[in-house]
Amino acid sequence: MKKRYLMAPGPTPISPQTLLAMASPIIHHRAPEFAEVLAEIRQGLKYLYQTKNEVLIFAASGTGAMEGAITNTLSPDDTALVVRGGKFGERWGEICEAYGVKVVNLDVEWGRAVTPAAVAEQLQLHPEIKAVCVQAHETSTGVKHPVQELGELLKDRPGVILIVDAISALGVYPLPMDEWHLDVLVTGSQKALMLPPGLAFVGLSDKAWEFVKTSRCPKFYFNFAKEKKSLEKNQGAYTSAVSLMIGLKDVLAFIQQETLEKTFAKHWLLSKATKAAVAALGLELFSKDNPSEALTAIQAPAGIDGQQVVKLLREKYGITIAGGQAQAKGKIFRIAHMGYIDSFDVIMAIAALEVVLNELGYKVELGSGVRAAEQILFGEA
Ligand SMILES: Cc1ncc(COP(=O)(O)O)c(C=O)c1O
């Protein structure tokens, strides 16, 4: 049996403790026992989101909460500005169009971050814009968009909300929702939250809740007002994903015990080490602006297909990383280091990358990337 390693940007590995917690006998979602679980989760999610407001939970992949973010705040014929700097930026536009929300696209070169000035310009050109939709971290390019600055830009405009997809960002680096004026903040369970896929989360600012009151898009399961009302009674509106919620309670307790500061510091260090290794191997980052701490997106060396790197790592060595998506396919590969990942996972991935690059004809000195990573992770000692 081949040993498997998961270094992809979601799903990410899960700790044995969380796996065991999720294997506990099922409890009824309307039982007082489950209400206690939910009470703890509500508090833990507020800590994670750094918000005073309720964070809603849905049984869905992250896209479910993205869809709900649009359908609960906007109406058909409203206009949204969509920052399209990668695959997931495009998704915002697709969701809007599915519900008759008009889209103004702000295209950003893949590998670059949007500038607040470009957003401000669009707002000036299109005063009808009611929402700015963006990724905190565009997973397809490894770039962080400047959502703090966008929050500043929009905070005093009561008619425009900032909708942020933080599916691969929340729990990786600081995104204090209230302090940064992020109006709608979406995430999913299968990345930094160290859980299986299947839960989607969304926090809303007071301003966003005002938008919910007038939204006329069709909605049923993803009804934010209804879900909030239930949650305030420590219930879900429908049958909760009980086992995943038990895992979530465990993970949130762990993050609170560890503290957000330490969690962010860990991701920062793993990312720095991976990026140092990449430089030592003579490779370049794909992310020209604001490379994220969640993953390292690497340009495939000339003459080497990025998909081959991914394939060889997976098929020969049992290591799953991610390739490029859409226009970046074949040109890049991505090593994730978020969630339940530690120093020696990164060392393993770099060591394997060295081996595979050599096998594909890009000659590197074995151990040179590993050494660079170790120097960051453990100092010179
Ligand atoms: C930034 C971002 N947005 C959206 C998604 C889609 O999430 P899901 O596949 O959970 O629906 C992902 C998943 O990789 C993501 O990284």
The ligand as a MOL file (V3000), in Angstrom:
LIG
                    3D

  0  0  0     0  0            999 V3000
M  V30 BEGIN CTAB
M  V30 COUNTS 16 16 0 0 0
M  V30 BEGIN ATOM
M  V30 1 C -10.7640 30.9470 -3.2160 0
M  V30 2 C -11.7310 29.8310 -3.4550 0
M  V30 3 N -13.0090 30.1280 -3.7300 0
M  V30 4 C -13.9090 29.1810 -3.9430 0
M  V30 5 C -13.5800 27.8560 -3.8990 0
M  V30 6 C -14.6270 26.8380 -4.1470 0
M  V30 7 O -14.9050 26.1790 -2.9710 0
M  V30 8 P -15.6890 24.7910 -2.9660 0
M  V30 9 O -14.9630 23.9020 -3.8940 0
M  V30 10 O -15.6020 24.4020 -1.5210 0
M  V30 11 O -17.0680 25.0720 -3.4120 0
M  V30 12 C -12.2760 27.4830 -3.6290 0
M  V30 13 C -11.8770 26.0700 -3.6250 0
M  V30 14 O -10.7640 25.7160 -3.9080 0
M  V30 15 C -11.3280 28.4990 -3.3910 0
M  V30 16 O -10.0580 28.1820 -3.1170 0
M  V30 END ATOM
M  V30 BEGIN BOND
M  V30 1 1 1 2
M  V30 2 1 2 3
M  V30 3 2 2 15
M  V30 4 2 3 4
M  V30 5 1 4 5
M  V30 6 1 5 6
M  V30 7 2 5 12
M  V30 8 1 6 7
M  V30 9 1 7 8
M  V30 10 2 8 9
M  V30 11 1 8 10
M  V30 12 1 8 11
M  V30 13 1 12 13
M  V30 14 1 12 15
M  V30 15 2 13 14
M  V30 16 1 15 16
M  V30 END BOND
M  V30 END CTAB
M  END
